[in-house]
Structure formats: C-alpha cells, structure tokens
C-alpha cells in the first residue's frame, strides 16, 4: 500500500526540492550500489534497486514530482485526478474535458458578425469534429530504450458514450432540430445605431450552439455524447529512443464528435540513467577498472555490454584513460539503420596502501627501469626541471 512506502526523497538520500541534476546523480549512485549484476542473489539489494527505480520515475517527471510534493504517494496513484498532463510536466489536462464541446470559431463569429454584410462563413455545429490530442508520460530503463519494449500505460481520455453512440439522447430516442436556430446553432440579432442597423450572430441560447435539442438526455453521459474514462493502452517503445523524446500514437486521443476522427496521443518518454553506461548519440560509453599489473602486462578482462558480458584482450602497456572500441555494441539507430559502438575507457587503479615488502619490490622494479631514485622520495629538482643553457 502507498502508506507503507518510504518517502521517495529519503530513498534517494535527497532533500525535498532537489534539482533535476541532483536527482539524476543520486539515482545513479543508488542504482550502482544495488544493481543486480553487482549483487547476484541478494534479494535485499534487488528490492532496494526496484525502490530506487520507482522513486526516480516519479521525481524525474516534473508533473508527477509536483503532485508528489503536494499530495505524497496519493498524488502519483494512477487513479489520481483527471490525468493527461503535458509530456515533461506542464499541468494542462488531456484535451479540454468532457463538457467543453464548443468550437472557438463560434465564439469569434459571435463577436465579429459571422453572418453580417461581410459574408463570414457560419460553422456547422453538426459537422464532424476531430477529437483533441492528449498527453501521457512513461519511464523506461536504459536497456529498454536501447533495445525497444512494450509498455502498458493508463490513459485518461474522452470516449464516445456506448449507450447513446455519441448522440447524447437516451437509447430509443433521438435529438431534435432546434426550432430557434433551425439547426445552425446560431441566431441573428439586429441593433439600430446612429450609423445604421448592425447585424451580428451569437450562439443559440436554447440549444447551446449545438443546433439540436435533447429532450431525454442519456443518463450515462448526461446528454454530452462523450465521457471521460481511464483506458489501459499497450504502446511500442522503439529501439534507440532517447530521453525526453515524444512518441505520437495516432488515433489514441480523445474521440471525435459527429463521426469525426479521434485525436492523437503524445507520449513523453523518460529514460532512467544507467549506473555503468552513458549514451552519446547511438554510441555507449563505460569505464572498466584494471590493476597496474594488468595494464602493464596485458590480460583478458570482462566488459559489460548491452548484450551481456564479453571477454576482451587488453594489450600490454595499456595507458590510463586509453579507449578501445567494441563495434556495433551500442544502441540501435531509431530509424533502423545500423547500430552504434561501445567505447570503453580504461581506469588504472593505483594501490593506496602498500606493505614494506611491496614497496621494496616496487623500488626494485623502478630501478630495473633505470630510475636510480627510489620511488616515493621527494625530487630535488622543481616541476620545470633545470634551466635551459
């Protein structure tokens, strides 16, 4: 239950009001600490990893974060509020809601005289109207974004009433043409002024601008013909999608009116940062730590990739910060053309504490390279060496 969950800021070790960059850094630290690959068989680490993922999914989404900051866990419950929401947080709802079915053109025509001498075109209230576009967000892992996946999301949208079929009239009845506006949804008015008679149009007050009167409204939708419902929708996340890209799912927005087409669903995709990998276009970077002996002598090392662990032969004499490439081990191009590479940076770990025996062995090794001065002793010459003659 939500009440039993830990505070998301506490999970990531943050204070309320943390910045986006602070949230991302804290998540990467926790994800690396509890990643299943680093804690095989550890159920506690696995649960903490899932907990960190859940916390990041909410706090990295501006809209969800705002609701969480105000209402706690209840604010990010799938059933909270009317849903929708701008991708990446803006707060506006999905479409214009169930009761606002008017056309902005009707408003402007009422101000500027759609049927006056200017000959403005009257809008037909019974013409097919396209449904409004809506928005939703989804959070995926780094691997899911790289390889593609299917995700099921909850979408709050306006649907056609199944009882009345969108007419707004109770089953077995039908709307009637408004006798005042004769189905146009507008009525003309005249006003005498010192400059003559001015004719203008406004929405019909009797039918509310719809052109039809519903004597027996449908009880399910209260005569609107549409209602808001929460639907579960499976969407395809294409391989190679990047953080904060928006997917357009055609025809999955609010349903249209009078037989008009449905709007679209815009899905903002958030990608959780990975504890090991960093994305660079369609390439992937990672760091691999090796010992001084491995770098000097060469060795077979294990390198993590998006496809699993691979063995790589490290050449003798590898220098710190050297980079080698694993071809086509990166991210699939979202357009389907090729795949990026994985770039591996070598970090040479220098021991921080040595025994006397180890120091003696290193000094002998240092002397064997022609260095007479024992390692660790302060050099007498400065950083820039002797003056040029």
N, C-alpha and C positions, 0 to 999 in steps of 0.2 A: 504494500500500500504506500501511497505517496507520503503519508505522515511518517512512515518509518525510514524514509530515505534521508541520507545525510545531506547537509547543505552543499550545493554544488561548488561554492567558493571554497568551502572547507576541504572538499575532495581534492581540489587542485592546489590547495595551500595558498589561496589568494584572499585579498580583502575585497569587500564589495566596492564596486566602482572601478575595478581593474580595467586597464586598456586592452584593446584587441591584441596588441603585440605581447603584453604580459600574459594574457590568457593562452595564446599560442605557445609561448615559451614554457609556461607551467605545464601545459598538456604534454608537450614533447618530453619533458623531464619525467613526468609520471608514467607516460607510455613506455619510455625506455626502461624505467625501473621495474615495471610489472609485465613487460611484454612476454607472451607465452614462449617465444623462442629462447629467451634468456632464463626462463623459469619453468623448464619442462616438468610436467606432472604436479606443479604447485597450484592447487585449487584456490588457495587464498589470493595468490598473485593474479590468477585468472579473473577472479571476481573484482579485484581492485582495478584491473585493466578495463573491464567492462564498465565499472563505475566511472572511471576517468573518461571513457568514450561518451557516456551518457551526459556527463557534466559539460564536456566540450561541445557536444551537439547543441545544447541549449545556450551556453554562454557565448558561443561564436556567432550566433544568429541574433542580429540586433533586435528583431521583433520579439523573439522568444525571450531574450535576455531582459527586455523591458517589462514583459509580462511577469517573468520570474521575480525580478526585483520588486515588483509591486504586489504580486499575489502569492509568491512562493511556488511550491510544486503544483498547486491547483491551477496556476496561470498557464502552465505548459501541458496540462492534460489535453488529450486530443479532443475532448468534448467541450473545452473552454471556449466561450464567446461564439461569435458568428463565423470565425475562421477567415480564410482568404489571406490577406496580408501581402504587402509588396514584397517581391523577392529581395532579400537582404535588408528587409525592415523599412517600412515607410508608414505602416499603420493603416493604409486605406483598405477597405474591405473588398471582398470578391464581387465585382460588378457594382451595381447601385442598389442592391437589396430587392426583396420581393415586392414591395409596394410601389416602387418608383418606376412606372412603366411609360411615363410620358416621353415625348420627343422634344429635345431642346429647340428644334425648328419651330414647334408650335408656339413656344414662348416668344421667340424672336418675331414670328409673324404677327402675334398679337400686339407687339409694340410698334412694329413698322408697317402695319396695314397690309397683310398678305393679299387681300382681295381688293385693294383700293385701285385708283387710277393707274398706279404704277404697274399693275398686272402681275403681282407676285404669285408664285405657284403655291397652291394650297397643298399641304401634306395630307395624305390619306391615312387616317388612323387605323384603317383595316388592312393596310399594305403589309406584306411580310417584313419583319424586322429581325436583323441578326442579333443573337444574344451577346451579352457583354463578355469580354475577356476576363479571366480571373487569374490569381497568382497562388503559388504554394512553394514551399521550400522542402528540400530533402538533404540530409547529410550522409555522405558515404565515406568509406575508408580510402586510403591512398591506393591500396591494391584494387579495390572495386572500381575506382576511377580509371586506373591504368588498363584494366582488363575488360571493363564493362560488367554490368549486372542488371538484374531486375529488382525493383523495389516497389512495395505496395504502400501507398500514401493515402491519408484521409483528406478528401476534398469537399469543402462546403460550397455548394453551387445551387443555382436556381434551376429547377427541373419542371417539365410540363406536368400538370396535375393529371394523374392517371384516371381519376374519377370522371372529370369533365372533358378530358382531352385538350385542355387549354382554352375552352370557350368561356369558362367562368360560370356557366349555368349548371344548375343541378341536373344530374343524369335524368334523361327523359324530357328535358325542356331545352329551349334554345334562346339566345339573346334576340331582342327585337330592335329594329332600326329606330333610333331616337327621332321622335316627331318634331323636335325643336330645330335640330341641325340637319335633319334628313340624312343622317349617316356620315356627314362630313367632319363632325367633331368640332366645328367652329360656327359661330354666329356673327352676323354683321351688325354693327352699330353705326348710327349717324349722329353727328353733333354739329349744330349750327354755330359758326364763329363769324366775327366781322369780315373774315376773308372768304366766307362761303361755307359749304357743307363738307365736313371731313368724314370720310367713311373709313372704318377700321374693323378688324376682326379680333375676336378673342375666343378662348376655349369655351365650348358649350358647358354651362353650369349644370345642366340637367344630367348629362351623361359623363361629365368629367373629361370631355375631349375624346372619348372613345368612339363616338358615333353609334353606339349601341347601348341599350338598357337591359340589364339583367334583373328580371323580376323575381326569380327564385335563385339566389346565389348558391354555388356549390359549397356544401358545408366543409369540405376538406381544405379548399384553398380560399374560402371566403370571397369567392367571385373574382379573384385575380387571375385565375387560369394557370398560375405558377406558384411554386412554393420552394422554400429552401430546405435542402436535405444534405446529409453527410454521406458521401459515397466513398467506397474503397476502390482505388484505381491502381492497377499494375502498370508501371512505366518502365521503359527500357533506357538504362543509362549507357550511352555508347562508350566503347573503349577509347581512352585518350582524352576524355573530357577534363577540363581544368577547373580549379577552384573558382567559384562565383560566375561560371558560365550559366546561361539560361537556355533551357530546352523549351521548344514550342511544340505542344501536343495539340494538333488540330482537332477541332470539334469536341473538345472535352471541357469547354467553358460553360457558361450559362446557356440554357436552351433559348431558342429564338421565339418570337411571337408571331401569330398568324401564319404559321408554316415557314417562318424564316429559319435560316441555318443557325446552328449553335456557335458560340464564340470559342476561342482557344484557351488553353491552359498554359500558362508560363511557369515553368518550374525552375527556381533558382537552386543550383547545385553547390553545396558546400563540401569541400574535401578536407577531412581531418589530416593534419600534418603527421608524418611518419617519424618514429624515433631514430631510424637509420638513414632513410633515403630523403633526398631533396630533389625537387623537379627543376629542370632547366630546359624549357621548351618541351621537346619529346625525349630529351636525354635525362638520365638519372645519375645523381652523384651520391657517393657514400665514402666513408673513411674506414680503413682497416688498420688496426694497430699490430705492429710486429716488434720483436725484440731486436736489439742491436746485432746479435749474432745472426738472426735470420736475414736481416738486411745485408750484412757483410758477406755471408756465406751462401745466401740463396736458400729457398725452402719451398715446399709445397704448402700453400695456405688455402684455407676455406673462405670463400667470399659469398655473402648473402646476395641473392638477386630476387627479382620479382617472380622468377620461375623456380625458386628454391636455391639451395646451396650448391656452388660449383667449386671445383678444385682449380687453382691457378699456380703455375710455376713461377715463383718470384726469382728474378735473376740475381746472381751475386753482385754485390756492390750497389744495391738499390739505395738511393739517397732519400733523406727525409723530404716529404712533400712531392715525391715523384708521383706521376699519374699514369695509370695504364687503362686501356680501353677493352671492354667486353662488347664486341659488336652485336647489335640487334638484341641487347638485353634491357633496353629501355622501354619506353611507352609507345604503344600503338598510335600512329597518326590517326586523328579523329576522322579524317577523310578516307581512311583505309589504305593510304599509300605509304607502305614501309613502316619501319619501327626504329625508334631512336636507340642510342647506345648507352651502356652504363660506364661511367667514369669513376675509377677507384683511386682515391688519394691515399698514399702510404704515410702513416704516422709512426715514427720510430720512437718507441718508449725507452727513455733513458732511466736506469735504476736510480732511485733517490737515496738508498741506504745500502752501503756495502760493508762486508766484514773485512778485517785486516788482510785475510788471505786473498780475498777477491781484489782488494786494492793492489796487493803485491803482484798478482797475476796480470792485472791491467797495466801496471807500470812496466812490467817486463815486455808486455805486448807493445806498449808505447815505445820502448827503447828499440825493439826489433824493427820499428818503422823508421828509425834514425832520429828519433826525438830524444835528446840527451837529458833534458829537464824532466824530472818526474811529474806526472800528471797531477794536477791539483795545487801545485805550488804557484805562488804569485810571480808573474813575469816581471822582469826588471824594466824592460822597455815599455814605452807607452803604447796606446792603441794604434797610433800612426807610425810607430817604429822609429828608426833613425832618420836624421835629416839627410836629404839628398846632397851629394857632393857636387 
